[in-house]
Amino acid sequence: MIDWIMMGLILALVGGFAFLQVRALRGTETTGQRVVAALPSLALIIAVLIIVIGIANDPTSHNLWPFELLLWIGGGIAYLLVLKLARKLAGPHRA
């Protein structure tokens, strides 16, 4: 039962992260803004690669990988929300 709850929580957070990531990338006007908006996805990909390589080398490592993903995804969501707030406070872009 607890496994299903954990997987549901992870899937909900992944969905929320993906939604915020797509919105952040669509709301960009310059290449620099796109790079800044894409950083959380890059960090998450690196974290997943570290977990996969670690488990491939030693199956007993990263036994708490769902919690590691929750922390990375939570950090990415927080980053994207701060980015959205900064954009809102900066106002419209002027050329």
C-alpha positions as CSV (number, residue, x, y, z in Angstrom):
1,M,0.0,0.0,0.0
2,I,2.7,2.5,0.9
3,D,4.5,1.7,-2.3
4,W,1.5,2.8,-4.4
5,I,1.2,6.0,-2.3
6,M,4.9,6.7,-2.9
7,M,4.7,6.0,-6.6
8,G,1.6,8.2,-6.9
9,L,3.3,11.0,-5.1
10,I,6.4,10.7,-7.4
11,L,4.2,10.6,-10.5
12,A,2.2,13.7,-9.3
13,L,5.4,15.6,-8.7
14,V,6.9,14.6,-12.0
15,G,3.7,15.7,-13.7
16,G,3.8,19.0,-11.9
17,F,7.5,19.5,-12.7
18,A,6.9,18.7,-16.4
19,F,4.0,21.1,-16.5
20,L,6.0,23.9,-14.9
21,Q,9.0,23.2,-17.1
22,V,7.0,23.4,-20.3
23,R,5.4,26.7,-19.2
24,A,8.8,28.1,-18.2
25,L,10.2,27.2,-21.6
26,R,7.2,28.6,-23.5
27,G,7.4,31.9,-21.6
28,T,10.9,32.7,-22.7
29,E,11.9,35.3,-25.2
30,T,15.7,34.9,-25.4
31,T,18.2,32.1,-25.5
32,G,19.5,33.0,-22.1
33,Q,16.1,32.7,-20.6
34,R,15.7,29.3,-22.2
35,V,19.0,28.1,-20.7
36,V,18.0,29.3,-17.3
37,A,14.6,27.7,-17.6
38,A,16.1,24.4,-18.7
39,L,18.5,24.1,-15.8
40,P,16.2,22.1,-13.5
41,S,15.6,19.5,-16.3
42,L,19.3,19.1,-16.8
43,A,19.9,18.7,-13.0
44,L,17.2,16.0,-12.9
45,I,18.6,14.1,-15.8
46,I,22.1,14.2,-14.2
47,A,20.6,13.0,-10.9
48,V,18.8,10.1,-12.6
49,L,22.0,9.1,-14.5
50,I,23.9,9.1,-11.2
51,I,21.3,6.9,-9.6
52,V,21.2,4.5,-12.6
53,I,25.0,4.2,-12.8
54,G,25.3,3.8,-9.0
55,I,22.7,1.0,-9.0
56,A,24.4,-0.7,-12.0
57,N,27.7,-0.7,-10.1
58,D,26.3,-1.7,-6.7
59,P,22.7,-2.8,-6.5
60,T,22.6,-2.0,-2.8
61,S,23.4,1.7,-3.3
62,H,20.7,4.3,-3.7
63,N,18.1,2.1,-1.9
64,L,16.2,5.4,-1.2
65,W,16.2,6.5,-4.8
66,P,12.5,7.6,-4.7
67,F,13.4,10.1,-1.9
68,E,16.4,11.3,-3.9
69,L,14.1,12.0,-6.9
70,L,11.5,13.7,-4.6
71,L,14.2,16.0,-3.4
72,W,15.5,16.8,-6.9
73,I,12.0,17.3,-8.3
74,G,11.0,19.5,-5.3
75,G,14.1,21.6,-5.7
76,G,13.3,22.0,-9.5
77,I,9.7,23.0,-8.8
78,A,10.9,25.6,-6.2
79,Y,13.4,26.9,-8.7
80,L,10.8,27.2,-11.5
81,L,8.4,29.0,-9.1
82,V,11.1,31.5,-8.1
83,L,11.9,32.0,-11.8
84,K,8.2,32.7,-12.5
85,L,8.1,35.2,-9.6
86,A,11.2,37.0,-10.8
87,R,9.7,37.3,-14.3
88,K,6.5,38.6,-12.9
89,L,8.3,41.2,-10.8
90,A,10.6,42.3,-13.7
91,G,7.6,43.2,-15.7
92,P,7.2,43.1,-19.5
93,H,10.3,42.8,-21.6
94,R,11.3,46.0,-23.4
95,A,13.6,46.1,-26.4
